[in-house]
Amino acid sequence: MATTTKPNRPRSSGESGSRRPKRPTAEVRLTGRSSARQYATIHRVDPWSVLKYSLVLHFALVIVLMVALTLLWAVVQRLGLMDLLTQGLAKVDLVFELRPANIARSVFLIGTLNTIVASAVNLFIAFLYNLISDLMGGIRLELAADN
């Protein structure tokens, strides 16, 4: 049984069938190797998404800092550097005492405060970008894909 095929032609807007969303046109330049370039414009940044990502990122950085300081404290204690420091300061009549719990609590509180402030700054920048983007038209990006 023989089948016939219709030549591919663009559908007009009045024809029924599967409707595909319009894709941005791509400018293709052939220079030595083929590469496709597409342009995209960022008109708006969602402030809620910026806040969520900022909070998660900064809180993860606080956790990484806490783990790093815990490991550093363990190494310093293992080498006996804190004992040497307190003995050296005792010779000149200075009392020096560090408690790991107080250090950890202080670092966590400062890190949490930093998370809140940095997220608020990022949120402000997102609102500011949206205002400026309404006036200027956004940021145009050139996306290149090498084939």
ZINOR-V877925 format. One record per residue. N is the residue number from 1. RES is the residue in one letter. PHI is phi in degrees with one decimal (* if undefined). PSI is psi as a letter, one per 40 degrees, with the letter a starting at -180 (999 if undefined). NEAR is the number of other C-alpha atoms within 10 Angstrom. Layout:
BEGIN
n=N res=RES phi=PHI psi=PSI near=NEAR
n=N res=RES phi=PHI psi=PSI near=NEAR
END
This chain:
BEGIN
n=1 res=M phi=* psi=h near=2
n=2 res=A phi=-96.6 psi=i near=4
n=3 res=T phi=-116.9 psi=i near=5
n=4 res=T phi=-110.8 psi=i near=5
n=5 res=T phi=-117.4 psi=i near=6
n=6 res=K phi=-87.7 psi=i near=6
n=7 res=P phi=-65.1 psi=i near=6
n=8 res=N phi=-69.7 psi=h near=6
n=9 res=R phi=-136.4 psi=i near=6
n=10 res=P phi=-66.0 psi=i near=6
n=11 res=R phi=-82.0 psi=i near=11
n=12 res=S phi=-80.7 psi=i near=7
n=13 res=S phi=-67.5 psi=e near=7
n=14 res=G phi=-87.2 psi=e near=6
n=15 res=E phi=-77.9 psi=i near=8
n=16 res=S phi=-88.5 psi=i near=8
n=17 res=G phi=129.3 psi=a near=7
n=18 res=S phi=-72.1 psi=h near=7
n=19 res=R phi=-100.3 psi=h near=9
n=20 res=R phi=-106.2 psi=i near=6
n=21 res=P phi=-66.5 psi=i near=6
n=22 res=K phi=-68.1 psi=h near=6
n=23 res=R phi=-98.7 psi=i near=6
n=24 res=P phi=-63.7 psi=i near=9
n=25 res=T phi=-72.0 psi=i near=9
n=26 res=A phi=-110.8 psi=h near=12
n=27 res=E phi=-94.1 psi=h near=11
n=28 res=V phi=-107.9 psi=h near=12
n=29 res=R phi=-118.3 psi=h near=11
n=30 res=L phi=-106.5 psi=h near=8
n=31 res=T phi=-131.2 psi=g near=7
n=32 res=G phi=76.7 psi=d near=6
n=33 res=R phi=-129.0 psi=i near=8
n=34 res=S phi=-83.5 psi=h near=12
n=35 res=S phi=-144.9 psi=i near=14
n=36 res=A phi=-106.7 psi=h near=14
n=37 res=R phi=-121.8 psi=h near=15
n=38 res=Q phi=-125.9 psi=i near=14
n=39 res=Y phi=-115.8 psi=h near=13
n=40 res=A phi=-132.4 psi=i near=12
n=41 res=T phi=-118.7 psi=h near=11
n=42 res=I phi=-91.1 psi=h near=12
n=43 res=H phi=-92.4 psi=d near=16
n=44 res=R phi=-148.4 psi=i near=17
n=45 res=V phi=-116.7 psi=h near=16
n=46 res=D phi=-74.1 psi=h near=11
n=47 res=P phi=-61.7 psi=d near=17
n=48 res=W phi=-65.0 psi=d near=11
n=49 res=S phi=-66.3 psi=d near=12
n=50 res=V phi=-61.0 psi=d near=18
n=51 res=L phi=-63.9 psi=d near=20
n=52 res=K phi=-61.4 psi=d near=12
n=53 res=Y phi=-64.4 psi=d near=14
n=54 res=S phi=-65.3 psi=d near=20
n=55 res=L phi=-62.4 psi=d near=20
n=56 res=V phi=-65.4 psi=d near=13
n=57 res=L phi=-62.5 psi=d near=13
n=58 res=H phi=-68.9 psi=d near=18
n=59 res=F phi=-69.0 psi=d near=18
n=60 res=A phi=-63.8 psi=d near=13
n=61 res=L phi=-65.5 psi=d near=14
n=62 res=V phi=-64.3 psi=d near=20
n=63 res=I phi=-63.7 psi=d near=14
n=64 res=V phi=-62.0 psi=d near=12
n=65 res=L phi=-63.4 psi=d near=15
n=66 res=M phi=-63.4 psi=d near=18
n=67 res=V phi=-65.7 psi=d near=13
n=68 res=A phi=-63.5 psi=d near=12
n=69 res=L phi=-68.7 psi=d near=15
n=70 res=T phi=-64.4 psi=d near=15
n=71 res=L phi=-65.9 psi=d near=12
n=72 res=L phi=-63.0 psi=d near=12
n=73 res=W phi=-62.9 psi=d near=16
n=74 res=A phi=-64.0 psi=d near=13
n=75 res=V phi=-67.1 psi=d near=12
n=76 res=V phi=-62.7 psi=d near=13
n=77 res=Q phi=-65.5 psi=d near=12
n=78 res=R phi=-64.9 psi=d near=10
n=79 res=L phi=-79.5 psi=e near=11
n=80 res=G phi=78.4 psi=f near=11
n=81 res=L phi=-69.1 psi=d near=13
n=82 res=M phi=-68.6 psi=d near=16
n=83 res=D phi=-65.4 psi=d near=13
n=84 res=L phi=-63.5 psi=d near=11
n=85 res=L phi=-65.8 psi=d near=12
n=86 res=T phi=-67.7 psi=d near=15
n=87 res=Q phi=-68.0 psi=d near=15
n=88 res=G phi=-65.0 psi=d near=14
n=89 res=L phi=-73.3 psi=d near=13
n=90 res=A phi=-68.2 psi=d near=12
n=91 res=K phi=-66.2 psi=d near=9
n=92 res=V phi=-104.4 psi=f near=8
n=93 res=D phi=60.7 psi=f near=9
n=94 res=L phi=-116.2 psi=h near=11
n=95 res=V phi=-99.8 psi=h near=11
n=96 res=F phi=-133.1 psi=h near=12
n=97 res=E phi=-143.0 psi=h near=10
n=98 res=L phi=-117.0 psi=h near=9
n=99 res=R phi=-109.6 psi=h near=7
n=100 res=P phi=-58.6 psi=d near=12
n=101 res=A phi=-65.4 psi=d near=9
n=102 res=N phi=-66.5 psi=d near=10
n=103 res=I phi=-64.6 psi=d near=15
n=104 res=A phi=-62.5 psi=d near=15
n=105 res=R phi=-63.7 psi=d near=12
n=106 res=S phi=-65.4 psi=d near=12
n=107 res=V phi=-64.0 psi=d near=16
n=108 res=F phi=-65.8 psi=d near=17
n=109 res=L phi=-66.0 psi=d near=13
n=110 res=I phi=-64.5 psi=d near=13
n=111 res=G phi=-64.9 psi=d near=19
n=112 res=T phi=-66.6 psi=d near=17
n=113 res=L phi=-63.0 psi=d near=12
n=114 res=N phi=-63.0 psi=d near=15
n=115 res=T phi=-60.9 psi=d near=21
n=116 res=I phi=-66.6 psi=d near=17
n=117 res=V phi=-66.5 psi=d near=13
n=118 res=A phi=-65.7 psi=d near=16
n=119 res=S phi=-67.9 psi=d near=21
n=120 res=A phi=-65.8 psi=d near=16
n=121 res=V phi=-64.1 psi=d near=14
n=122 res=N phi=-62.9 psi=d near=18
n=123 res=L phi=-65.5 psi=d near=20
n=124 res=F phi=-61.7 psi=d near=15
n=125 res=I phi=-64.2 psi=d near=15
n=126 res=A phi=-64.0 psi=d near=20
n=127 res=F phi=-63.1 psi=d near=17
n=128 res=L phi=-63.8 psi=d near=12
n=129 res=Y phi=-61.9 psi=d near=19
n=130 res=N phi=-62.9 psi=d near=20
n=131 res=L phi=-66.4 psi=d near=15
n=132 res=I phi=-67.7 psi=d near=14
n=133 res=S phi=-64.2 psi=d near=16
n=134 res=D phi=-63.7 psi=d near=11
n=135 res=L phi=-82.6 psi=d near=9
n=136 res=M phi=-100.8 psi=e near=11
n=137 res=G phi=102.3 psi=e near=14
n=138 res=G phi=93.1 psi=a near=18
n=139 res=I phi=-104.6 psi=h near=13
n=140 res=R phi=-96.5 psi=h near=11
n=141 res=L phi=-108.7 psi=i near=11
n=142 res=E phi=-106.0 psi=h near=10
n=143 res=L phi=-103.6 psi=h near=11
n=144 res=A phi=-119.0 psi=h near=14
n=145 res=A phi=-124.2 psi=h near=9
n=146 res=D phi=-82.9 psi=h near=8
n=147 res=N phi=-99.3 psi=999 near=7
END
